């Protein structure tokens, strides 16, 4: 399971609208939605595709000051910055383009459009900007149009850095390729953006290594990331582990950076700086809490499991000498529940107790048992949790 990137989902929904701007059917087509016809009519001195490819910021009067069009253009600028797209691309129209003044008034370019030269992409042949002779041969353009060719060539040379070579932006090509009449627009655009999202989390790994004073190898870190979805079927538990590894919780030192009036000291011990590692692990008021939890698992599995932040915080059970995956699964969920109890008292000057953890584990295991029973896998539940439950019952 991978947690959704909500910003990309928001952008994907906007791209499903932008796809209509880019590849819209004619106004008289039955497939053309009424809202698109309305937005087109607001563009008095430009067109929707031209707005998307504008090399400069456009005055709102070009589209009648429409707040909807302005909002979509703002989001489109964020998307282009995110995917590192150029300001002007191959789908930039020649006619009705505010950035190309001759195309706004010269009827010759309308004739070009009728013959198939609609955008900058039409001017390239086999990856190279076509000569006038090539365009004449392909589109039957009169020789008297040579000056117009010089005009559009100069515009292309100015705004397409790779000229005379055809630019290639993989993500933009995928976005432009989508037909708005196809189904699954949001999923398509979300996946397109997600695949271009950097997935390097080495900065988080190095931050944890520094705060915990532990060596964290890339292989171990990748195992911890993989364990996010394996520690529990409960999405809330997965989210706790995800946010922990990616350092998304606001500890005192993090708050102090943007609000100096807030003390960077731990709100529990009031002695050490409240870093994320300190708040979750090394605070003196948490020592007995973590010791008792590890002691519980040690006696339940009859093994000497020493308190280890790589296990408790990062979820790397490979650091423990466990006999099988059942024991590892029990420890993984137990550690997530332990962090949950700390998070519930995040702003308190008190630490959670071992007894609080036991009560919460009881609640969690009750639901776990129901889930395994409904899936007809009760024997697996027993293999995972019987050692721990027998130990707890024996020490009530």
Number of C-alpha atoms within 10 A of each C-alpha: 10 9 11 10 12 10 9 19 18 13 19 22 15 20 25 20 15 21 20 19 20 22 16 20 17 10 13 8 9 9 12 15 13 11 9 17 14 10 17 18 13 19 20 13 13 23 21 26 22 23 25 22 19 20 14 10 9 15 10 13 12 16 22 15 13 14 11 10 18 16 12 17 19 12 15 17 16 13 18 15 12 12 15 12 16 17 16 20 24 21 20 24 27 25 26 22 23 20 21 20 15 18 21 17 13 12 12 15 22 18 14 18 17 11 13 13 19 19 19 21 17 17 23 18 15 8 13 14 21 17 13 19 12 15 19 15 10 12 14 12 18 10 10 8 14 13 11 16 16 12 15 18 19 12 16 22 14 11 15 19 13 13 14 15 15 20 17 13 14 13 18 18 13 13 18 16 12 19 16 21 14 7 10 10 20 19 14 17 24 21 15 18 21 15 11 12 13 7 8 8 14 13 10 15 21 16 15 23 16 13 13 18 10 12 13 15 12 13 8 18 20 14 15 24 18 15 20 27 19 15 23 19 13 14 14 12 18 22 15 18 29 20 12 21 21 15 16 12 14 13 23 21 19 16 15 16 12 9 12 10 9 13 16 21 18 21 19 19 17 13 12 16 19 26 20 23 22 17 25 21 22 18 20 15 17 21 13 14 21 25 15 16 22 22 18 18 22 16 15 18 17 12 14 14 19 14 18 18 18 22 19 22 22 25 29 24 24 14 12 18 12 17 10 9 13 16 21 20 17 20 26 25 23 24 23 25 20 25 22 19 18 22 17 11 12 19 14 12 12 14 23 22 18 19 12 13 22 17 11 17 15 13 11 15 16 11 12 18 17 14 15 15 14 10 9 10 13 16 11 14 18 15 13 19 19 15 17 20 15 11 15 15 8 8 7 5
